[in-house]
């Protein structure tokens, strides 16, 4: 009798663990989908670019032009992205080129 009770309890515990694992997996998938949707909404903005580069682990430098307030994100040896003072995308170019020169 005791063995049968132990087996029932073990089965129930396995069911609980399975359901808990499934819930955690669903939660992780929802969070990932939310982050991606949020990033897509911020596409074309300085904030969105920063988030994307940080998410992908891509090193970048940020510089500000004090005269205009424009910001530039530079991924070394790849690209420079220019944004206006409000954080909207303006242009991109190879990192060696300078604006107006």
VOVEXPA-193461 format. One record per atom (N, C-alpha, C): residue number from 0; residue in three letters; atom name; x, y, z. Coordinates in steps of 0.02 Angstrom, whole numbers. Example, Ala and Ser with C-alpha at 12.3 -4.5 7.8 and 13.67 -1.06 7.14 Angstrom:
2
+-----+--------+-------+--------+--------+--------+
! num ! residu ! atome !      X !      Y !      Z !
+-----+--------+-------+--------+--------+--------+
!   0 !    ALA !     N !    660 !   -284 !    390 !
!   0 !    ALA !    CA !    615 !   -225 !    390 !
!   0 !    ALA !     C !    660 !   -165 !    390 !
!   1 !    SER !     N !    642 !   -112 !    354 !
!   1 !    SER !    CA !    684 !    -53 !    357 !
!   1 !    SER !     C !    645 !      2 !    394 !
+-----+--------+-------+--------+--------+--------+
***
This chain:
101
+-----+--------+-------+--------+--------+--------+
! num ! residu ! atome !      X !      Y !      Z !
+-----+--------+-------+--------+--------+--------+
!   0 !    UNK !     N !     41 !    -60 !      0 !
!   0 !    UNK !    CA !      0 !      0 !      0 !
!   0 !    UNK !     C !     43 !     63 !      0 !
!   1 !    UNK !     N !     95 !     65 !     43 !
!   1 !    UNK !    CA !    138 !    124 !     47 !
!   1 !    UNK !     C !    175 !    136 !    -19 !
!   2 !    UNK !     N !    197 !     82 !    -51 !
!   2 !    UNK !    CA !    233 !     89 !   -114 !
!   2 !    UNK !     C !    189 !    121 !   -167 !
!   3 !    UNK !     N !    127 !    102 !   -170 !
!   3 !    UNK !    CA !     80 !    130 !   -219 !
!   3 !    UNK !     C !     69 !    205 !   -204 !
!   4 !    UNK !     N !     63 !    224 !   -141 !
!   4 !    UNK !    CA !     56 !    294 !   -122 !
!   4 !    UNK !     C !    118 !    335 !   -142 !
!   5 !    UNK !     N !    177 !    307 !   -129 !
!   5 !    UNK !    CA !    239 !    341 !   -148 !
!   5 !    UNK !     C !    242 !    351 !   -223 !
!   6 !    UNK !     N !    223 !    300 !   -261 !
!   6 !    UNK !    CA !    224 !    305 !   -334 !
!   6 !    UNK !     C !    176 !    359 !   -359 !
!   7 !    UNK !     N !    117 !    363 !   -328 !
!   7 !    UNK !    CA !     68 !    415 !   -347 !
!   7 !    UNK !     C !     96 !    485 !   -333 !
!   8 !    UNK !     N !    127 !    492 !   -275 !
!   8 !    UNK !    CA !    155 !    557 !   -257 !
!   8 !    UNK !     C !    212 !    576 !   -306 !
!   9 !    UNK !     N !    254 !    528 !   -323 !
!   9 !    UNK !    CA !    308 !    541 !   -371 !
!   9 !    UNK !     C !    281 !    562 !   -438 !
!  10 !    UNK !     N !    228 !    529 !   -462 !
!  10 !    UNK !    CA !    197 !    547 !   -526 !
!  10 !    UNK !     C !    169 !    618 !   -524 !
!  11 !    UNK !     N !    137 !    635 !   -469 !
!  11 !    UNK !    CA !    109 !    703 !   -463 !
!  11 !    UNK !     C !    164 !    755 !   -462 !
!  12 !    UNK !     N !    219 !    740 !   -427 !
!  12 !    UNK !    CA !    275 !    787 !   -424 !
!  12 !    UNK !     C !    306 !    796 !   -494 !
!  13 !    UNK !     N !    313 !    741 !   -531 !
!  13 !    UNK !    CA !    340 !    747 !   -599 !
!  13 !    UNK !     C !    294 !    789 !   -642 !
!  14 !    UNK !     N !    228 !    782 !   -634 !
!  14 !    UNK !    CA !    180 !    823 !   -671 !
!  14 !    UNK !     C !    186 !    896 !   -653 !
!  15 !    UNK !     N !    195 !    911 !   -589 !
!  15 !    UNK !    CA !    204 !    980 !   -567 !
!  15 !    UNK !     C !    268 !   1010 !   -596 !
!  16 !    UNK !     N !    322 !    971 !   -593 !
!  16 !    UNK !    CA !    386 !    995 !   -620 !
!  16 !    UNK !     C !    380 !   1009 !   -695 !
!  17 !    UNK !     N !    346 !    965 !   -730 !
!  17 !    UNK !    CA !    338 !    973 !   -802 !
!  17 !    UNK !     C !    299 !   1037 !   -818 !
!  18 !    UNK !     N !    244 !   1047 !   -781 !
!  18 !    UNK !    CA !    203 !   1107 !   -793 !
!  18 !    UNK !     C !    241 !   1171 !   -775 !
!  19 !    UNK !     N !    279 !   1168 !   -721 !
!  19 !    UNK !    CA !    318 !   1226 !   -701 !
!  19 !    UNK !     C !    371 !   1242 !   -753 !
!  20 !    UNK !     N !    403 !   1191 !   -779 !
!  20 !    UNK !    CA !    454 !   1200 !   -831 !
!  20 !    UNK !     C !    422 !   1229 !   -894 !
!  21 !    UNK !     N !    364 !   1206 !   -913 !
!  21 !    UNK !    CA !    329 !   1231 !   -971 !
!  21 !    UNK !     C !    310 !   1305 !   -961 !
!  22 !    UNK !     N !    287 !   1323 !   -901 !
!  22 !    UNK !    CA !    270 !   1393 !   -887 !
!  22 !    UNK !     C !    331 !   1438 !   -891 !
!  23 !    UNK !     N !    387 !   1415 !   -864 !
!  23 !    UNK !    CA !    449 !   1455 !   -867 !
!  23 !    UNK !     C !    471 !   1465 !   -940 !
!  24 !    UNK !     N !    465 !   1412 !   -980 !
!  24 !    UNK !    CA !    484 !   1417 !  -1050 !
!  24 !    UNK !     C !    439 !   1466 !  -1087 !
!  25 !    UNK !     N !    373 !   1463 !  -1074 !
!  25 !    UNK !    CA !    326 !   1509 !  -1105 !
!  25 !    UNK !     C !    341 !   1581 !  -1085 !
!  26 !    UNK !     N !    357 !   1590 !  -1021 !
!  26 !    UNK !    CA !    373 !   1657 !   -996 !
!  26 !    UNK !     C !    435 !   1685 !  -1031 !
!  27 !    UNK !     N !    486 !   1643 !  -1038 !
!  27 !    UNK !    CA !    547 !   1665 !  -1072 !
!  27 !    UNK !     C !    533 !   1682 !  -1144 !
!  28 !    UNK !     N !    491 !   1643 !  -1178 !
!  28 !    UNK !    CA !    474 !   1657 !  -1248 !
!  28 !    UNK !     C !    435 !   1722 !  -1254 !
!  29 !    UNK !     N !    388 !   1734 !  -1207 !
!  29 !    UNK !    CA !    350 !   1797 !  -1208 !
!  29 !    UNK !     C !    396 !   1857 !  -1197 !
!  30 !    UNK !     N !    443 !   1851 !  -1150 !
!  30 !    UNK !    CA !    490 !   1906 !  -1137 !
!  30 !    UNK !     C !    533 !   1919 !  -1198 !
!  31 !    UNK !     N !    557 !   1867 !  -1231 !
!  31 !    UNK !    CA !    598 !   1875 !  -1291 !
!  31 !    UNK !     C !    558 !   1909 !  -1346 !
!  32 !    UNK !     N !    496 !   1888 !  -1355 !
!  32 !    UNK !    CA !    453 !   1918 !  -1406 !
!  32 !    UNK !     C !    439 !   1992 !  -1389 !
!  33 !    UNK !     N !    429 !   2007 !  -1326 !
!  33 !    UNK !    CA !    416 !   2076 !  -1305 !
!  33 !    UNK !     C !    478 !   2120 !  -1319 !
!  34 !    UNK !     N !    537 !   2094 !  -1302 !
!  34 !    UNK !    CA !    599 !   2132 !  -1315 !
!  34 !    UNK !     C !    608 !   2146 !  -1390 !
!  35 !    UNK !     N !    594 !   2094 !  -1431 !
!  35 !    UNK !    CA !    602 !   2103 !  -1503 !
!  35 !    UNK !     C !    551 !   2153 !  -1529 !
!  36 !    UNK !     N !    489 !   2150 !  -1506 !
!  36 !    UNK !    CA !    437 !   2197 !  -1529 !
!  36 !    UNK !     C !    455 !   2268 !  -1508 !
!  37 !    UNK !     N !    480 !   2274 !  -1447 !
!  37 !    UNK !    CA !    500 !   2340 !  -1423 !
!  37 !    UNK !     C !    557 !   2368 !  -1465 !
!  38 !    UNK !     N !    605 !   2325 !  -1482 !
!  38 !    UNK !    CA !    661 !   2346 !  -1523 !
!  38 !    UNK !     C !    637 !   2367 !  -1592 !
!  39 !    UNK !     N !    589 !   2331 !  -1620 !
!  39 !    UNK !    CA !    563 !   2348 !  -1686 !
!  39 !    UNK !     C !    527 !   2416 !  -1684 !
!  40 !    UNK !     N !    493 !   2430 !  -1628 !
!  40 !    UNK !    CA !    460 !   2496 !  -1622 !
!  40 !    UNK !     C !    511 !   2551 !  -1620 !
!  41 !    UNK !     N !    570 !   2537 !  -1592 !
!  41 !    UNK !    CA !    622 !   2587 !  -1585 !
!  41 !    UNK !     C !    670 !   2587 !  -1644 !
!  42 !    UNK !     N !    653 !   2550 !  -1696 !
!  42 !    UNK !    CA !    696 !   2547 !  -1755 !
!  42 !    UNK !     C !    702 !   2617 !  -1785 !
!  43 !    UNK !     N !    763 !   2636 !  -1803 !
!  43 !    UNK !    CA !    775 !   2702 !  -1832 !
!  43 !    UNK !     C !    788 !   2755 !  -1780 !
!  44 !    UNK !     N !    797 !   2733 !  -1717 !
!  44 !    UNK !    CA !    812 !   2781 !  -1664 !
!  44 !    UNK !     C !    878 !   2764 !  -1631 !
!  45 !    UNK !     N !    908 !   2813 !  -1600 !
!  45 !    UNK !    CA !    971 !   2804 !  -1565 !
!  45 !    UNK !     C !    964 !   2751 !  -1510 !
!  46 !    UNK !     N !    909 !   2756 !  -1473 !
!  46 !    UNK !    CA !    897 !   2708 !  -1418 !
!  46 !    UNK !     C !    891 !   2637 !  -1445 !
!  47 !    UNK !     N !    855 !   2629 !  -1501 !
!  47 !    UNK !    CA !    847 !   2563 !  -1531 !
!  47 !    UNK !     C !    914 !   2535 !  -1555 !
!  48 !    UNK !     N !    955 !   2577 !  -1583 !
!  48 !    UNK !    CA !   1021 !   2555 !  -1607 !
!  48 !    UNK !     C !   1065 !   2533 !  -1549 !
!  49 !    UNK !     N !   1064 !   2572 !  -1495 !
!  49 !    UNK !    CA !   1104 !   2554 !  -1436 !
!  49 !    UNK !     C !   1081 !   2486 !  -1409 !
!  50 !    UNK !     N !   1014 !   2477 !  -1402 !
!  50 !    UNK !    CA !    988 !   2414 !  -1376 !
!  50 !    UNK !     C !   1008 !   2356 !  -1420 !
!  51 !    UNK !     N !   1003 !   2365 !  -1486 !
!  51 !    UNK !    CA !   1020 !   2311 !  -1533 !
!  51 !    UNK !     C !   1094 !   2292 !  -1526 !
!  52 !    UNK !     N !   1137 !   2342 !  -1526 !
!  52 !    UNK !    CA !   1209 !   2328 !  -1521 !
!  52 !    UNK !     C !   1226 !   2295 !  -1455 !
!  53 !    UNK !     N !   1195 !   2318 !  -1401 !
!  53 !    UNK !    CA !   1208 !   2287 !  -1336 !
!  53 !    UNK !     C !   1181 !   2215 !  -1333 !
!  54 !    UNK !     N !   1122 !   2204 !  -1362 !
!  54 !    UNK !    CA !   1092 !   2137 !  -1363 !
!  54 !    UNK !     C !   1137 !   2088 !  -1401 !
!  55 !    UNK !     N !   1164 !   2111 !  -1457 !
!  55 !    UNK !    CA !   1207 !   2068 !  -1498 !
!  55 !    UNK !     C !   1278 !   2065 !  -1473 !
!  56 !    UNK !     N !   1296 !   2107 !  -1423 !
!  56 !    UNK !    CA !   1363 !   2106 !  -1396 !
!  56 !    UNK !     C !   1414 !   2138 !  -1443 !
!  57 !    UNK !     N !   1391 !   2185 !  -1484 !
!  57 !    UNK !    CA !   1436 !   2219 !  -1532 !
!  57 !    UNK !     C !   1464 !   2281 !  -1498 !
!  58 !    UNK !     N !   1531 !   2287 !  -1495 !
!  58 !    UNK !    CA !   1561 !   2346 !  -1463 !
!  58 !    UNK !     C !   1550 !   2407 !  -1507 !
!  59 !    UNK !     N !   1536 !   2465 !  -1476 !
!  59 !    UNK !    CA !   1527 !   2527 !  -1513 !
!  59 !    UNK !     C !   1550 !   2585 !  -1471 !
!  60 !    UNK !     N !   1565 !   2641 !  -1506 !
!  60 !    UNK !    CA !   1582 !   2703 !  -1473 !
!  60 !    UNK !     C !   1528 !   2754 !  -1488 !
!  61 !    UNK !     N !   1515 !   2799 !  -1441 !
!  61 !    UNK !    CA !   1466 !   2851 !  -1452 !
!  61 !    UNK !     C !   1500 !   2919 !  -1445 !
!  62 !    UNK !     N !   1486 !   2964 !  -1492 !
!  62 !    UNK !    CA !   1514 !   3032 !  -1489 !
!  62 !    UNK !     C !   1458 !   3082 !  -1500 !
!  63 !    UNK !     N !   1466 !   3141 !  -1469 !
!  63 !    UNK !    CA !   1416 !   3194 !  -1476 !
!  63 !    UNK !     C !   1450 !   3256 !  -1505 !
!  64 !    UNK !     N !   1419 !   3286 !  -1555 !
!  64 !    UNK !    CA !   1443 !   3350 !  -1582 !
!  64 !    UNK !     C !   1411 !   3405 !  -1541 !
!  65 !    UNK !     N !   1451 !   3440 !  -1500 !
!  65 !    UNK !    CA !   1422 !   3490 !  -1455 !
!  65 !    UNK !     C !   1388 !   3548 !  -1491 !
!  66 !    UNK !     N !   1410 !   3564 !  -1551 !
!  66 !    UNK !    CA !   1381 !   3620 !  -1588 !
!  66 !    UNK !     C !   1310 !   3604 !  -1611 !
!  67 !    UNK !     N !   1298 !   3544 !  -1637 !
!  67 !    UNK !    CA !   1233 !   3527 !  -1664 !
!  67 !    UNK !     C !   1192 !   3481 !  -1619 !
!  68 !    UNK !     N !   1225 !   3446 !  -1574 !
!  68 !    UNK !    CA !   1190 !   3398 !  -1532 !
!  68 !    UNK !     C !   1181 !   3331 !  -1566 !
!  69 !    UNK !     N !   1208 !   3324 !  -1627 !
!  69 !    UNK !    CA !   1203 !   3260 !  -1663 !
!  69 !    UNK !     C !   1247 !   3209 !  -1629 !
!  70 !    UNK !     N !   1224 !   3146 !  -1629 !
!  70 !    UNK !    CA !   1261 !   3091 !  -1599 !
!  70 !    UNK !     C !   1281 !   3042 !  -1653 !
!  71 !    UNK !     N !   1338 !   3010 !  -1642 !
!  71 !    UNK !    CA !   1362 !   2959 !  -1688 !
!  71 !    UNK !     C !   1379 !   2896 !  -1649 !
!  72 !    UNK !     N !   1355 !   2840 !  -1674 !
!  72 !    UNK !    CA !   1375 !   2774 !  -1648 !
!  72 !    UNK !     C !   1422 !   2745 !  -1699 !
!  73 !    UNK !     N !   1481 !   2725 !  -1676 !
!  73 !    UNK !    CA !   1530 !   2695 !  -1722 !
!  73 !    UNK !     C !   1545 !   2624 !  -1701 !
!  74 !    UNK !     N !   1535 !   2578 !  -1747 !
!  74 !    UNK !    CA !   1556 !   2509 !  -1738 !
!  74 !    UNK !     C !   1624 !   2506 !  -1772 !
!  75 !    UNK !     N !   1678 !   2499 !  -1733 !
!  75 !    UNK !    CA !   1746 !   2503 !  -1761 !
!  75 !    UNK !     C !   1755 !   2458 !  -1823 !
!  76 !    UNK !     N !   1787 !   2486 !  -1874 !
!  76 !    UNK !    CA !   1803 !   2452 !  -1937 !
!  76 !    UNK !     C !   1742 !   2431 !  -1977 !
!  77 !    UNK !     N !   1682 !   2456 !  -1959 !
!  77 !    UNK !    CA !   1622 !   2435 !  -1996 !
!  77 !    UNK !     C !   1579 !   2492 !  -2019 !
!  78 !    UNK !     N !   1550 !   2530 !  -1973 !
!  78 !    UNK !    CA !   1500 !   2581 !  -1992 !
!  78 !    UNK !     C !   1495 !   2635 !  -1939 !
!  79 !    UNK !     N !   1475 !   2695 !  -1961 !
!  79 !    UNK !    CA !   1458 !   2749 !  -1916 !
!  79 !    UNK !     C !   1386 !   2770 !  -1930 !
!  80 !    UNK !     N !   1345 !   2772 !  -1878 !
!  80 !    UNK !    CA !   1275 !   2791 !  -1884 !
!  80 !    UNK !     C !   1266 !   2859 !  -1853 !
!  81 !    UNK !     N !   1233 !   2905 !  -1890 !
!  81 !    UNK !    CA !   1222 !   2973 !  -1865 !
!  81 !    UNK !     C !   1149 !   2983 !  -1846 !
!  82 !    UNK !     N !   1138 !   3018 !  -1790 !
!  82 !    UNK !    CA !   1071 !   3031 !  -1764 !
!  82 !    UNK !     C !   1065 !   3105 !  -1746 !
!  83 !    UNK !     N !   1005 !   3134 !  -1754 !
!  83 !    UNK !    CA !    996 !   3204 !  -1736 !
!  83 !    UNK !     C !    989 !   3211 !  -1660 !
!  84 !    UNK !     N !    979 !   3272 !  -1637 !
!  84 !    UNK !    CA !    977 !   3285 !  -1565 !
!  84 !    UNK !     C !    919 !   3249 !  -1530 !
!  85 !    UNK !     N !    864 !   3234 !  -1568 !
!  85 !    UNK !    CA !    807 !   3198 !  -1539 !
!  85 !    UNK !     C !    816 !   3122 !  -1542 !
!  86 !    UNK !     N !    870 !   3099 !  -1574 !
!  86 !    UNK !    CA !    883 !   3027 !  -1577 !
!  86 !    UNK !     C !    857 !   2993 !  -1639 !
!  87 !    UNK !     N !    836 !   3031 !  -1691 !
!  87 !    UNK !    CA !    812 !   3001 !  -1753 !
!  87 !    UNK !     C !    870 !   2990 !  -1801 !
!  88 !    UNK !     N !    867 !   2935 !  -1837 !
!  88 !    UNK !    CA !    920 !   2917 !  -1884 !
!  88 !    UNK !     C !    927 !   2968 !  -1940 !
!  89 !    UNK !     N !    989 !   2987 !  -1955 !
!  89 !    UNK !    CA !   1003 !   3033 !  -2009 !
!  89 !    UNK !     C !   1038 !   2999 !  -2067 !
!  90 !    UNK !     N !   1095 !   2967 !  -2053 !
!  90 !    UNK !    CA !   1134 !   2936 !  -2107 !
!  90 !    UNK !     C !   1183 !   2885 !  -2079 !
!  91 !    UNK !     N !   1214 !   2849 !  -2126 !
!  91 !    UNK !    CA !   1266 !   2801 !  -2107 !
!  91 !    UNK !     C !   1323 !   2809 !  -2157 !
!  92 !    UNK !     N !   1382 !   2789 !  -2136 !
!  92 !    UNK !    CA !   1440 !   2793 !  -2180 !
!  92 !    UNK !     C !   1495 !   2747 !  -2153 !
!  93 !    UNK !     N !   1545 !   2734 !  -2195 !
!  93 !    UNK !    CA !   1603 !   2697 !  -2168 !
!  93 !    UNK !     C !   1635 !   2737 !  -2112 !
!  94 !    UNK !     N !   1665 !   2704 !  -2062 !
!  94 !    UNK !    CA !   1689 !   2740 !  -2004 !
!  94 !    UNK !     C !   1747 !   2789 !  -2018 !
!  95 !    UNK !     N !   1783 !   2781 !  -2071 !
!  95 !    UNK !    CA !   1840 !   2825 !  -2085 !
!  95 !    UNK !     C !   1821 !   2892 !  -2113 !
!  96 !    UNK !     N !   1762 !   2898 !  -2143 !
!  96 !    UNK !    CA !   1741 !   2960 !  -2174 !
!  96 !    UNK !     C !   1715 !   3009 !  -2121 !
!  97 !    UNK !     N !   1723 !   3073 !  -2136 !
!  97 !    UNK !    CA !   1695 !   3123 !  -2090 !
!  97 !    UNK !     C !   1640 !   3161 !  -2125 !
!  98 !    UNK !     N !   1596 !   3191 !  -2088 !
!  98 !    UNK !    CA !   1540 !   3228 !  -2116 !
!  98 !    UNK !     C !   1567 !   3292 !  -2148 !
!  99 !    UNK !     N !   1546 !   3305 !  -2210 !
!  99 !    UNK !    CA !   1565 !   3366 !  -2244 !
!  99 !    UNK !     C !   1637 !   3367 !  -2268 !
! 100 !    UNK !     N !   1671 !   3311 !  -2265 !
! 100 !    UNK !    CA !   1741 !   3313 !  -2284 !
! 100 !    UNK !     C !   1758 !   3260 !  -2331 !
+-----+--------+-------+--------+--------+--------+
***
